[in-house]
Amino acid sequence: MGRRTSSRGVQKSKNVKNASNLQVSKPEGIFTSQPFKFVVGEAKTEFLLHSALVASKSEALGRLINGGFVEGQQGFVVLEDEDAKTVAAFAEFIYTGDYQLSFDFPAQSDSELEDPSHEVWPHPENEYLLEFLDGKADHGADYEISSEPEDDPAARPLIIGSMTADYSEFFIAHAKVFIFADYYGVVELMNLSIDRLYNALRVFRLSSERIGDILALVRFCYERPSPNRLKKLVLSYSAAIIDPDVSESVAQSFQELWKERGDFAADMAWLLACRLMADT
């Protein structure tokens, strides 16, 4: 993600103190530990988190705090390329085991359904969708899905929300949390955030106006270094909805993106080719 911070070498460094510095056995050890400051984004938003708690959730950040790096000595790290919403989600997670993203979507109105651009496209019924719903896709993806969309409060706004709202930032926000968790090795947060994104896509009601929200998510994932697990999720969902039974225009919506992102087009072609070979 191009994080401009001297912590970039944290994951590779072998300058690690005793493992006991990364683990705490008692709650009081966590809450009496020295606060560590995260200075985030252009606005330099500051987050003060208990250092022992951070270290217990992320070995990489634990090394940054306890391993002799300048950030650990000065008591703060600057994360210029992160945004506050992402780090807030991480902070909420390490203290509560969960995170919520604050998006205020309006409820759907009856008048929206009179506009043809808001007409809800039918859900695809093809093998790609079945693979997506099973949490699996070509290339050996496994999303380790742990909950049903209806049980996920984070997905509810997409079930009842307005057809005119822009949900692209909602999708991208969960993707950012996953990328952050992947980069710093917060496995439980990785699984939770990919679960949230999966559930959101699963209940998302597509329309000619809303397809742009999906394209924005694909662009985000392919415009920067993103974990394969995230790309596979987005790719398998895209393959499922590019179906004439959903809409004759859905493939046209992707054409410009295929021209723009040759890597996405190549991944899609490979996935489709694998499917054709499997069917022969």
C-alpha positions as CSV (number, residue, x, y, z in Angstrom):
1,M,0.0,0.0,0.0
2,G,3.0,2.3,-0.1
3,R,3.0,3.1,3.6
4,R,5.6,5.8,4.1
5,T,6.9,4.9,7.5
6,S,10.1,3.5,8.8
7,S,8.1,0.6,10.2
8,R,8.1,-0.9,6.7
9,G,10.9,-3.3,7.6
10,V,9.2,-4.5,10.8
11,Q,8.0,-7.7,9.4
12,K,11.4,-8.7,8.0
13,S,13.5,-7.6,11.0
14,K,15.0,-10.2,13.3
15,N,15.8,-7.6,16.0
16,V,13.2,-9.0,18.4
17,K,13.2,-8.9,22.1
18,N,12.2,-11.8,24.3
19,A,8.9,-13.3,23.3
20,S,7.5,-12.4,26.7
21,N,7.4,-8.8,25.5
22,L,4.8,-9.8,22.8
23,Q,2.6,-11.7,25.1
24,V,0.7,-10.7,28.3
25,S,-1.0,-13.3,30.5
26,K,-3.1,-11.0,32.7
27,P,-5.6,-8.3,31.8
28,E,-3.9,-5.9,34.2
29,G,-0.7,-6.3,32.3
30,I,-2.5,-5.0,29.2
31,F,-4.2,-2.1,30.8
32,T,-1.2,-0.9,32.8
33,S,1.1,-1.1,29.8
34,Q,2.5,2.1,28.3
35,P,0.2,3.7,25.7
36,F,1.5,3.8,22.2
37,K,0.5,6.5,19.8
38,F,-0.5,6.0,16.1
39,V,-0.5,9.2,14.1
40,V,-2.7,8.5,11.1
41,G,-3.2,10.1,7.7
42,E,-2.8,13.7,6.4
43,A,-4.9,15.0,9.3
44,K,-2.5,13.3,11.7
45,T,-5.3,11.9,13.8
46,E,-3.9,10.4,17.0
47,F,-4.8,7.1,18.5
48,L,-3.5,6.1,21.9
49,L,-3.6,2.3,22.4
50,H,-2.2,0.1,25.2
51,S,1.1,-1.2,23.8
52,A,0.8,-4.7,25.4
53,L,-2.7,-5.1,23.8
54,V,-1.4,-4.1,20.4
55,A,1.5,-6.4,20.7
56,S,-0.7,-9.3,21.7
57,K,-2.8,-9.0,18.5
58,S,0.0,-8.2,16.0
59,E,3.5,-9.7,16.2
60,A,4.7,-7.2,13.6
61,L,3.5,-4.2,15.6
62,G,4.8,-5.8,18.8
63,R,8.2,-5.9,17.2
64,L,7.8,-2.2,16.3
65,I,7.0,-1.3,19.8
66,N,9.4,-3.6,21.7
67,G,12.1,-4.4,19.2
68,G,14.4,-1.5,19.5
69,F,13.1,0.5,16.5
70,V,13.0,4.3,16.8
71,E,9.2,4.3,16.8
72,G,9.3,2.1,20.0
73,Q,11.8,4.4,21.6
74,Q,9.8,7.6,20.8
75,G,6.5,6.0,21.6
76,F,4.7,6.7,18.4
77,V,4.5,5.7,14.7
78,V,3.3,7.8,11.8
79,L,1.0,5.9,9.3
80,E,0.7,8.5,6.6
81,D,-1.0,6.3,4.1
82,E,-3.7,4.9,6.4
83,D,-7.0,6.6,7.1
84,A,-8.5,7.2,10.5
85,K,-11.5,4.9,9.8
86,T,-9.3,1.9,9.2
87,V,-7.2,2.4,12.3
88,A,-10.3,3.1,14.4
89,A,-11.6,-0.3,13.3
90,F,-8.4,-1.9,14.3
91,A,-8.5,-0.1,17.7
92,E,-12.1,-1.1,18.3
93,F,-11.3,-4.7,17.3
94,I,-8.4,-5.2,19.7
95,Y,-10.4,-3.9,22.6
96,T,-13.8,-5.6,21.8
97,G,-13.2,-8.3,19.3
98,D,-15.4,-6.6,16.8
99,Y,-15.6,-3.4,14.7
100,Q,-18.3,-1.2,13.2
101,L,-18.0,1.2,10.3
102,S,-20.0,4.4,10.7
103,F,-22.0,4.9,7.5
104,D,-25.4,6.7,7.5
105,F,-27.4,5.3,4.6
106,P,-30.9,6.5,3.9
107,A,-33.7,4.0,3.9
108,Q,-35.3,3.0,0.6
109,S,-38.3,5.1,-0.5
110,D,-41.2,3.9,-2.7
111,S,-40.5,6.6,-5.3
112,E,-37.1,5.1,-6.0
113,L,-38.6,1.9,-7.5
114,E,-40.3,4.0,-10.2
115,D,-37.0,5.0,-11.7
116,P,-35.8,2.4,-14.3
117,S,-32.1,3.0,-13.2
118,H,-33.0,1.7,-9.8
119,E,-34.7,-1.4,-10.9
120,V,-33.2,-4.3,-9.0
121,W,-31.5,-6.8,-11.2
122,P,-32.1,-10.5,-10.4
123,H,-29.5,-12.5,-8.5
124,P,-27.4,-14.7,-10.9
125,E,-28.0,-18.4,-10.8
126,N,-24.8,-19.9,-12.1
127,E,-21.9,-22.0,-10.9
128,Y,-19.8,-19.0,-10.2
129,L,-22.4,-17.7,-7.7
130,L,-22.6,-21.1,-6.1
131,E,-18.8,-21.1,-5.6
132,F,-19.0,-17.5,-4.3
133,L,-21.8,-18.4,-1.8
134,D,-19.8,-21.5,-0.7
135,G,-16.9,-19.1,0.0
136,K,-14.8,-20.7,-2.7
137,A,-13.6,-19.8,-6.1
138,D,-11.0,-20.8,-8.7
139,H,-7.3,-20.3,-7.8
140,G,-8.0,-22.2,-4.6
141,A,-9.6,-19.3,-2.7
142,D,-11.1,-20.0,0.6
143,Y,-12.8,-17.2,2.5
144,E,-13.5,-19.1,5.7
145,I,-17.0,-17.6,5.9
146,S,-18.3,-17.9,9.5
147,S,-21.7,-16.2,9.4
148,E,-24.8,-15.7,7.3
149,P,-25.5,-12.3,5.9
150,E,-28.8,-12.0,7.7
151,D,-27.0,-12.5,11.0
152,D,-24.4,-9.8,10.2
153,P,-25.6,-6.3,11.4
154,A,-23.0,-4.8,9.2
155,A,-24.9,-6.1,6.1
156,R,-28.3,-4.8,7.2
157,P,-27.9,-1.3,5.6
158,L,-27.5,-3.0,2.2
159,I,-30.7,-5.1,2.7
160,I,-33.0,-2.1,3.5
161,G,-30.9,0.8,2.3
162,S,-31.8,3.3,-0.5
163,M,-31.1,2.3,-4.1
164,T,-29.7,5.8,-4.7
165,A,-27.0,5.6,-2.1
166,D,-23.4,5.1,-3.0
167,Y,-22.1,2.0,-1.3
168,S,-18.6,1.9,-2.9
169,E,-16.9,3.5,0.1
170,F,-18.6,1.0,2.4
171,F,-17.2,-1.9,0.4
172,I,-13.8,-0.2,0.2
173,A,-13.7,0.5,3.9
174,H,-14.0,-3.2,4.7
175,A,-11.3,-3.9,2.1
176,K,-9.0,-1.4,3.7
177,V,-9.5,-3.1,7.1
178,F,-8.6,-6.4,5.6
179,I,-5.4,-5.0,3.9
180,F,-4.3,-3.4,7.1
181,A,-4.9,-6.6,9.1
182,D,-3.1,-8.7,6.5
183,Y,-0.1,-6.3,6.4
184,Y,0.3,-6.4,10.2
185,G,-0.7,-10.0,10.7
186,V,-3.9,-9.6,12.7
187,V,-5.4,-12.9,11.6
188,E,-8.7,-12.6,13.5
189,L,-9.3,-9.2,12.0
190,M,-8.5,-10.5,8.6
191,N,-11.1,-13.2,8.9
192,L,-13.7,-10.8,10.3
193,S,-13.3,-8.1,7.7
194,I,-13.3,-10.5,4.7
195,D,-16.4,-12.0,6.2
196,R,-18.0,-8.6,6.4
197,L,-17.2,-7.8,2.8
198,Y,-18.4,-11.2,1.6
199,N,-21.8,-10.7,3.5
200,A,-22.1,-7.2,2.1
201,L,-21.6,-8.4,-1.5
202,R,-23.9,-11.3,-1.0
203,V,-26.9,-9.2,-0.1
204,F,-26.1,-6.2,-2.3
205,R,-29.0,-5.5,-4.7
206,L,-27.6,-4.7,-8.1
207,S,-29.0,-2.2,-10.6
208,S,-27.7,-0.2,-13.6
209,E,-26.8,2.6,-11.3
210,R,-25.3,0.5,-8.5
211,I,-23.0,-1.5,-10.7
212,G,-20.6,1.4,-10.4
213,D,-20.1,0.6,-6.7
214,I,-18.8,-2.8,-7.6
215,L,-16.5,-1.4,-10.3
216,A,-15.1,1.0,-7.7
217,L,-14.3,-1.9,-5.4
218,V,-12.6,-3.8,-8.2
219,R,-10.5,-0.8,-9.1
220,F,-9.5,-0.2,-5.5
221,C,-8.3,-3.8,-5.2
222,Y,-6.3,-3.8,-8.4
223,E,-4.8,-0.3,-8.2
224,R,-2.7,-1.1,-5.2
225,P,-0.9,-4.2,-3.9
226,S,-3.7,-6.2,-2.4
227,P,-3.7,-9.7,-0.8
228,N,-4.7,-12.5,-3.2
229,R,-7.4,-13.6,-0.8
230,L,-9.1,-10.2,-1.3
231,K,-8.7,-10.2,-5.1
232,K,-10.1,-13.7,-5.3
233,L,-13.2,-12.7,-3.4
234,V,-13.8,-9.7,-5.7
235,L,-13.0,-11.7,-8.8
236,S,-15.4,-14.6,-8.0
237,Y,-18.2,-12.2,-7.3
238,S,-17.6,-10.3,-10.6
239,A,-17.6,-13.6,-12.5
240,A,-20.9,-14.5,-11.0
241,I,-22.7,-11.2,-11.9
242,I,-21.4,-11.0,-15.4
243,D,-24.3,-13.0,-16.6
244,P,-27.0,-12.0,-19.2
245,D,-29.6,-13.4,-16.9
246,V,-28.7,-10.6,-14.5
247,S,-28.7,-7.9,-17.2
248,E,-27.7,-7.6,-20.8
249,S,-25.8,-4.5,-19.9
250,V,-23.7,-5.9,-17.0
251,A,-20.8,-7.1,-19.3
252,Q,-20.8,-3.7,-21.0
253,S,-20.3,-2.1,-17.6
254,F,-17.1,-4.1,-17.1
255,Q,-15.7,-3.5,-20.6
256,E,-14.1,-0.2,-19.8
257,L,-12.6,-1.7,-16.6
258,W,-11.1,-4.6,-18.6
259,K,-9.5,-2.1,-21.0
260,E,-8.3,0.0,-18.0
261,R,-7.0,-2.9,-15.9
262,G,-5.3,-5.6,-17.9
263,D,-4.4,-7.5,-14.8
264,F,-8.1,-7.8,-13.8
265,A,-9.0,-8.8,-17.3
266,A,-6.2,-11.5,-17.3
267,D,-7.4,-12.8,-14.0
268,M,-11.0,-12.9,-15.2
269,A,-10.0,-14.7,-18.4
270,W,-8.1,-17.3,-16.5
271,L,-11.0,-17.9,-14.1
272,L,-13.4,-18.3,-17.1
273,A,-11.0,-20.6,-18.9
274,C,-10.6,-22.8,-15.9
275,R,-14.3,-23.1,-15.6
276,L,-14.7,-24.0,-19.3
277,M,-12.0,-26.7,-19.0
278,A,-13.7,-28.1,-15.9
279,D,-17.0,-28.4,-17.8
280,T,-15.5,-30.3,-20.8
